[in-house]
Amino acid sequence: MFHEVDFEWRGRPAKASVPPMLADVVIDLPESVVRSTERAAAAIERSSDHLPPSWEPLARLLLRFEGVASSSFEKIRAPLEEIAVAEITASMKGPSAWVADNLAVVSEAVESARRTPLTVASLLQWHRRLMDHATNQLDPGLIGSFRDRPVWVGGSSPFDAAHVGPPPEFVEDLMEDLVNFANTDVLDVVTQASILHAQFESIHPFADGNGRLGRVLIGWLIVRRLGVSVPPPFSVFVVRDPGGYLSGLALYRLGEVTPWVRWFAHTLEKSASTATSLITDIGILTAEWQDRASVARTAGGRPVRIGATFWGVLAMLPEHPIISAALIQKRFGITNEAARQALRRLESLGIISPVELHSGAPGRPTRWWAAEELIDTVARAN
C-alpha cells in the first residue's frame, strides 16, 4: 500500500505519497480481468500480423501516431505537417520540435526493446532526448536527471494537489526497483505494463516529461515481451478518455489495482484495433495510388513512364508524409533534378501537393510537398 511521509514546503508541513516497492507487490486479479488482459495481448499480436512484409514505413507511421497523441495529452500540439518537417530538420522550433523529440524517444525506446533490458541510464537518456528542444522551459540541471525537488499532479501546491510524488530522496531506490520489475516476466505483459506505467507516474521521477516517458515505457515493454514490430497507439485512447485514465491512476494509488488493470487492458485492446484499421486504410490508399500511377497516360494516350525512384518515393510516404527534393536525393542517391522529376510525377497524379512551411532556417526556404490524403487518413483515426 502507498504510505504518506512528511516534508516541508515553503516553511509549512506537507505530505507526500510513497508507493510500495514492486518487488513486494502481489497482484491477484479476478478471472474476468485476466481474460481482458489476454484479449488485449492477442489483439496486439493480430495488429502486428497485419503489417506488410515491407513494414518499416508503416511502423514509423504508427509510432508517429502514438507520439503525437501522447504529446497532445500534455497540451503540446502542432500541425502534423510541421511535426513531420521537424523530424527531418533541426531548424524547427517550438511545439512541433517538442513533439518531434517525443517521437524520437518513442522510436529509440522501441528499437532498444529489441536489444537490451531497461536501465536507469536509458531512462535518463530518453529524458535528455525528450527535453532536447525544451531546455528553455526547464532548469538544465534537471534534464536527464531525476528531480531534486517536490512534485505534484493537479493543483497549485502540495496542499491542493491530486497526487504528491515521493520526496526526492526516495526516487533513486524506487526507480531501481521499477527497472528491475520492468525486466521480469512473472506477470502477463498487459498487467505488467499497467503496473509499470502507474508506478512510474506515481513516482514522477522527473521535473517534467513524466507522462510522455511513462507512456513510452508501455510501448517498450510490449515490444520486448511480445516481440511485435510496433506497439499500438495507446495514447490515442488516453486522449479520448482522460477521465478514465486519471481515475484509474487514482484508484491504483488507493490500492485498487483491479479497476486500473481492467481499464488499461480494454484501452490497449481498442488501441490495437485502431492500429489494425489504420494499417488497412493506409494499405487501401497506397494501393489506390499505385493504380493511379499504373493507368496514367500522356496527352497522346501513351502510358506515363515511371522509374524506380517514383515507386521508392511512393513507398516511403507513410514514413515521410512531408517530403522535399533534398530528402529524396539523399535517400536514393540521385541528382536533384531526378528528385524533382519524381516530385512532379507524384504531384501530377494528385498524390502530393506543395505546402507552405517555414522552418526558420537561414537562406533560401526549402520547398515541401505533403501527402495530404495520407495525413487526412491519420487525422481521422486520431
C-alpha positions as CSV (number, residue, x, y, z in Angstrom):
1,M,0.0,0.0,0.0
2,F,1.1,3.6,-0.6
3,H,2.0,5.4,2.6
4,E,2.4,9.1,3.4
5,V,5.5,10.9,4.6
6,D,6.0,14.4,5.9
7,F,8.1,17.1,4.2
8,E,8.3,20.8,4.3
9,W,7.0,23.1,1.6
10,R,7.8,26.8,1.9
11,G,8.0,26.6,5.6
12,R,4.8,24.6,6.0
13,P,4.4,20.9,6.7
14,A,3.0,18.9,3.8
15,K,2.5,15.2,3.0
16,A,3.8,13.1,0.0
17,S,2.7,9.7,-1.2
18,V,5.3,6.9,-1.4
19,P,4.4,3.8,-3.5
20,P,5.4,0.3,-2.3
21,M,8.3,-1.4,-3.9
22,L,7.2,-3.5,-6.8
23,A,9.4,-6.4,-5.6
24,D,7.0,-6.8,-2.7
25,V,3.7,-6.4,-4.7
26,V,1.4,-9.4,-5.2
27,I,-1.2,-9.0,-8.0
28,D,-4.4,-11.1,-7.7
29,L,-6.9,-10.3,-10.4
30,P,-10.4,-11.8,-10.9
31,E,-10.8,-14.1,-13.9
32,S,-12.8,-11.6,-15.9
33,V,-9.8,-9.1,-15.8
34,V,-7.4,-11.9,-16.6
35,R,-9.5,-12.6,-19.7
36,S,-9.4,-8.9,-20.6
37,T,-5.6,-8.9,-20.5
38,E,-5.4,-12.0,-22.7
39,R,-7.7,-10.4,-25.2
40,A,-5.6,-7.3,-25.3
41,A,-2.4,-9.2,-25.8
42,A,-4.0,-11.2,-28.6
43,A,-5.3,-8.0,-30.3
44,I,-1.8,-6.5,-30.2
45,E,-0.3,-9.6,-31.9
46,R,-3.1,-9.7,-34.5
47,S,-2.5,-6.0,-35.3
48,S,1.2,-6.6,-35.8
49,D,0.4,-9.5,-38.1
50,H,-1.4,-7.1,-40.4
51,L,1.8,-5.2,-41.2
52,P,3.0,-5.9,-44.7
53,P,6.5,-7.5,-45.4
54,S,7.9,-4.1,-46.0
55,W,6.6,-2.8,-42.7
56,E,9.2,-0.1,-41.7
57,P,7.4,2.9,-43.2
58,L,4.0,1.8,-41.7
59,A,5.7,1.1,-38.3
60,R,7.1,4.6,-38.4
61,L,3.6,6.0,-39.1
62,L,2.1,4.1,-36.1
63,L,4.9,5.4,-33.9
64,R,4.2,8.9,-35.1
65,F,0.5,8.3,-34.3
66,E,1.4,7.4,-30.7
67,G,3.9,10.2,-30.2
68,V,1.6,12.9,-31.5
69,A,-1.3,11.7,-29.2
70,S,1.0,11.4,-26.2
71,S,2.2,15.0,-26.7
72,S,-1.4,16.2,-27.3
73,F,-2.4,14.8,-23.9
74,E,0.2,17.1,-22.3
75,K,-1.3,20.0,-24.2
76,I,1.7,20.1,-26.7
77,R,0.2,20.4,-30.1
78,A,1.3,21.3,-33.6
79,P,0.1,20.7,-37.2
80,L,1.1,17.2,-38.5
81,E,2.9,18.9,-41.4
82,E,5.1,20.9,-39.2
83,I,5.9,17.9,-37.0
84,A,6.9,15.8,-40.0
85,V,9.3,18.6,-41.1
86,A,10.7,18.9,-37.5
87,E,11.5,15.2,-37.6
88,I,13.9,15.7,-40.6
89,T,15.3,19.1,-39.9
90,A,16.8,20.6,-36.8
91,S,15.8,24.1,-37.7
92,M,12.2,23.8,-36.5
93,K,11.4,25.3,-33.0
94,G,8.5,25.4,-30.6
95,P,5.8,22.8,-30.2
96,S,6.5,21.0,-33.5
97,A,10.1,20.3,-32.3
98,W,8.9,19.2,-28.9
99,V,6.5,16.7,-30.4
100,A,9.3,15.5,-32.8
101,D,11.5,15.0,-29.7
102,N,8.8,12.8,-28.3
103,L,8.6,10.8,-31.5
104,A,12.4,10.3,-31.4
105,V,12.2,8.9,-27.9
106,V,9.3,6.6,-28.8
107,S,11.4,5.2,-31.7
108,E,14.6,4.9,-29.7
109,A,12.7,3.0,-26.9
110,V,11.1,0.6,-29.4
111,E,14.4,-0.1,-31.0
112,S,16.2,-0.6,-27.7
113,A,13.5,-3.0,-26.5
114,R,14.6,-5.5,-29.2
115,R,18.2,-5.4,-27.9
116,T,18.7,-4.7,-24.3
117,P,16.9,-4.7,-20.9
118,L,15.7,-1.4,-19.4
119,T,18.3,0.5,-17.3
120,V,18.2,3.7,-15.3
121,A,20.8,5.1,-17.7
122,S,18.5,4.5,-20.7
123,L,15.6,6.3,-18.9
124,L,17.9,9.3,-18.2
125,Q,19.0,9.3,-21.8
126,W,15.4,9.2,-23.1
127,H,14.5,12.2,-20.8
128,R,17.5,14.1,-22.1
129,R,16.3,13.5,-25.7
130,L,12.7,14.3,-24.8
131,M,13.7,17.7,-23.5
132,D,16.1,18.5,-26.3
133,H,14.2,21.5,-27.6
134,A,12.6,22.4,-24.2
135,T,15.8,23.4,-22.4
136,N,14.5,27.0,-22.1
137,Q,11.4,25.6,-20.2
138,L,13.4,23.7,-17.6
139,D,16.4,24.1,-15.4
140,P,19.2,22.4,-17.4
141,G,20.3,20.6,-14.3
142,L,17.0,18.7,-14.3
143,I,17.4,17.4,-17.9
144,G,18.5,13.8,-18.0
145,S,18.4,13.7,-14.2
146,F,16.0,12.7,-11.5
147,R,14.3,15.6,-9.8
148,D,15.8,17.2,-6.7
149,R,12.5,18.9,-5.5
150,P,8.9,18.0,-4.6
151,V,6.5,17.3,-7.4
152,W,2.7,17.1,-7.6
153,V,-0.1,16.5,-10.1
154,G,-3.0,18.8,-10.2
155,G,-3.5,21.9,-8.1
156,S,-1.2,24.8,-7.5
157,S,0.7,23.4,-4.5
158,P,1.1,20.2,-2.5
159,F,-1.8,21.3,-0.4
160,D,-4.5,21.1,-3.1
161,A,-2.8,18.6,-5.4
162,A,-4.5,15.4,-6.6
163,H,-1.2,13.5,-6.0
164,V,2.1,14.5,-4.4
165,G,5.0,12.3,-5.5
166,P,7.5,10.9,-3.1
167,P,10.2,13.2,-1.8
168,P,13.4,13.3,-4.0
169,E,15.4,11.2,-1.6
170,F,13.1,8.2,-2.3
171,V,13.3,8.4,-6.1
172,E,16.5,6.6,-6.8
173,D,15.6,3.5,-4.9
174,L,12.1,3.4,-6.3
175,M,13.4,3.7,-9.8
176,E,15.9,1.0,-9.4
177,D,13.0,-1.2,-8.1
178,L,10.9,-0.1,-11.1
179,V,13.6,-1.0,-13.6
180,N,14.1,-4.4,-12.0
181,F,10.3,-5.0,-12.3
182,A,10.3,-4.0,-16.0
183,N,12.9,-6.7,-16.8
184,T,11.0,-9.5,-15.2
185,D,8.3,-11.7,-16.8
186,V,6.4,-13.0,-13.7
187,L,3.2,-11.3,-14.8
188,D,1.4,-11.3,-18.1
189,V,2.6,-8.5,-20.4
190,V,-0.6,-6.4,-20.2
191,T,-0.8,-6.5,-16.4
192,Q,2.9,-5.8,-16.1
193,A,2.6,-2.8,-18.5
194,S,-0.3,-1.4,-16.5
195,I,1.6,-1.6,-13.2
196,L,4.8,-0.4,-14.7
197,H,3.1,2.7,-16.1
198,A,1.1,3.5,-13.0
199,Q,4.1,3.1,-10.7
200,F,6.2,5.4,-12.9
201,E,3.5,8.0,-12.9
202,S,3.2,7.7,-9.1
203,I,6.9,8.1,-8.6
204,H,7.0,11.1,-11.1
205,P,10.8,10.9,-11.1
206,F,11.4,13.9,-13.4
207,A,10.6,17.5,-13.1
208,D,8.8,17.4,-16.4
209,G,8.0,14.9,-19.1
210,N,6.8,12.1,-16.8
211,G,3.5,11.5,-18.7
212,R,5.2,11.1,-22.1
213,L,8.0,8.9,-20.8
214,G,5.6,6.8,-18.7
215,R,3.7,6.0,-22.0
216,V,6.9,5.3,-23.8
217,L,7.5,2.6,-21.2
218,I,4.3,0.9,-22.2
219,G,5.5,0.6,-25.8
220,W,8.9,-0.5,-24.7
221,L,7.5,-3.4,-22.6
222,I,5.0,-4.6,-25.2
223,V,7.7,-4.8,-27.9
224,R,10.1,-6.5,-25.6
225,R,7.7,-9.1,-24.2
226,L,5.5,-9.8,-27.3
227,G,8.2,-9.3,-30.0
228,V,5.9,-7.2,-32.2
229,S,7.2,-4.7,-34.7
230,V,5.5,-1.7,-33.2
231,P,3.2,-1.1,-30.1
232,P,-0.4,0.0,-30.5
233,P,-1.1,3.8,-30.2
234,F,-2.2,3.7,-26.5
235,S,-2.1,7.4,-26.1
236,V,-4.8,8.0,-28.7
237,F,-7.3,6.5,-26.2
238,V,-5.8,8.3,-23.2
239,V,-6.6,11.5,-25.1
240,R,-10.2,10.2,-25.8
241,D,-10.8,9.1,-22.2
242,P,-8.7,11.3,-19.9
243,G,-11.2,10.8,-17.1
244,G,-10.9,7.0,-17.2
245,Y,-7.1,7.3,-17.3
246,L,-6.7,9.7,-14.4
247,S,-9.3,8.0,-12.2
248,G,-7.6,4.6,-12.9
249,L,-4.3,6.0,-11.7
250,A,-6.0,7.5,-8.6
251,L,-7.5,4.1,-7.8
252,Y,-4.1,2.4,-8.3
253,R,-2.7,4.8,-5.6
254,L,-5.5,3.8,-3.3
255,G,-4.6,0.1,-3.7
256,E,-7.4,-0.6,-6.1
257,V,-5.4,-2.4,-8.8
258,T,-8.2,-4.4,-10.5
259,P,-10.2,-1.5,-12.0
260,W,-7.0,0.1,-13.3
261,V,-5.8,-3.1,-15.0
262,R,-9.3,-3.6,-16.4
263,W,-9.4,-0.1,-17.9
264,F,-5.8,-0.4,-19.2
265,A,-6.5,-3.8,-20.9
266,H,-9.7,-2.6,-22.5
267,T,-7.8,0.5,-23.8
268,L,-4.9,-1.5,-25.2
269,E,-7.4,-3.7,-27.0
270,K,-9.1,-0.7,-28.6
271,S,-5.7,0.8,-29.5
272,A,-4.7,-2.4,-31.2
273,S,-8.0,-2.5,-33.2
274,T,-7.4,1.1,-34.2
275,A,-3.9,0.3,-35.4
276,T,-5.3,-2.6,-37.5
277,S,-7.9,-0.3,-39.0
278,L,-5.3,2.4,-39.8
279,I,-3.0,-0.2,-41.4
280,T,-5.9,-1.4,-43.6
281,D,-6.8,2.1,-44.6
282,I,-3.3,3.1,-45.5
283,G,-3.0,-0.1,-47.5
284,I,-6.1,0.7,-49.4
285,L,-4.8,4.3,-50.0
286,T,-1.4,3.2,-51.2
287,A,-2.9,0.6,-53.5
288,E,-5.1,3.3,-55.0
289,W,-2.0,5.4,-55.5
290,Q,-0.3,2.5,-57.3
291,D,-3.3,2.0,-59.5
292,R,-3.5,5.7,-60.3
293,A,0.2,5.7,-61.4
294,S,-0.2,2.5,-63.4
295,V,-3.0,3.8,-65.6
296,A,-1.6,7.3,-66.0
297,R,-1.2,8.3,-69.7
298,T,0.2,11.2,-71.6
299,A,-1.9,13.5,-73.7
300,G,-1.1,11.3,-76.7
301,G,-2.5,8.3,-74.9
302,R,0.8,6.6,-74.2
303,P,1.5,5.2,-70.6
304,V,3.5,7.6,-68.5
305,R,7.0,6.3,-68.0
306,I,7.6,6.0,-64.3
307,G,11.0,5.0,-63.0
308,A,12.1,3.1,-59.9
309,T,12.7,6.3,-57.9
310,F,9.0,7.1,-58.2
311,W,8.0,3.8,-56.7
312,G,10.6,4.2,-54.0
313,V,9.3,7.6,-53.0
314,L,5.7,6.3,-53.1
315,A,6.6,3.5,-50.7
316,M,8.3,6.0,-48.3
317,L,5.4,8.4,-47.9
318,P,3.9,6.6,-44.8
319,E,7.3,7.1,-43.2
320,H,7.7,10.7,-44.5
321,P,4.3,12.3,-45.4
322,I,6.2,15.6,-46.0
323,I,9.0,15.4,-48.5
324,S,11.4,17.6,-50.3
325,A,13.8,17.2,-53.2
326,A,16.8,17.1,-50.8
327,L,15.2,14.3,-48.8
328,I,14.6,12.2,-51.9
329,Q,18.1,13.0,-53.2
330,K,19.7,11.8,-50.0
331,R,17.5,8.7,-49.6
332,F,18.1,7.4,-53.2
333,G,21.5,8.8,-54.0
334,I,20.2,10.6,-57.1
335,T,20.6,14.1,-58.6
336,N,18.5,17.0,-57.5
337,E,16.8,17.1,-61.0
338,A,15.9,13.4,-60.8
339,A,14.4,14.0,-57.3
340,R,12.4,16.9,-58.7
341,Q,11.2,14.8,-61.6
342,A,9.8,12.2,-59.1
343,L,8.1,15.0,-57.2
344,R,6.5,16.4,-60.4
345,R,5.2,12.9,-61.3
346,L,3.7,12.5,-57.8
347,E,2.1,15.9,-57.9
348,S,0.6,15.4,-61.4
349,L,-1.1,12.3,-60.0
350,G,-2.6,14.2,-57.1
351,I,-0.6,12.1,-54.6
352,I,1.3,15.1,-53.2
353,S,0.8,18.8,-53.3
354,P,3.0,21.8,-52.4
355,V,2.7,23.1,-48.9
356,E,3.9,26.3,-47.4
357,L,6.1,25.6,-44.3
358,H,8.7,27.8,-42.9
359,S,11.3,26.1,-40.7
360,G,13.0,29.4,-39.7
361,A,16.4,28.3,-41.1
362,P,18.5,31.0,-42.8
363,G,18.9,31.1,-46.5
364,R,16.5,30.1,-49.3
365,P,13.5,28.3,-47.9
366,T,13.0,24.6,-48.6
367,R,10.1,23.6,-50.9
368,W,8.0,20.9,-49.3
369,W,5.3,18.6,-50.6
370,A,2.6,16.9,-48.5
371,A,0.7,13.6,-49.0
372,E,-2.5,15.3,-47.8
373,E,-4.7,12.2,-48.4
374,L,-2.4,10.2,-46.1
375,I,-2.3,13.0,-43.4
376,D,-6.1,13.2,-43.5
377,T,-6.4,9.5,-43.0
378,V,-4.2,9.6,-39.9
379,A,-6.0,12.7,-38.6
380,R,-9.4,10.9,-38.9
381,A,-8.1,8.0,-37.0
382,N,-6.8,10.3,-34.3
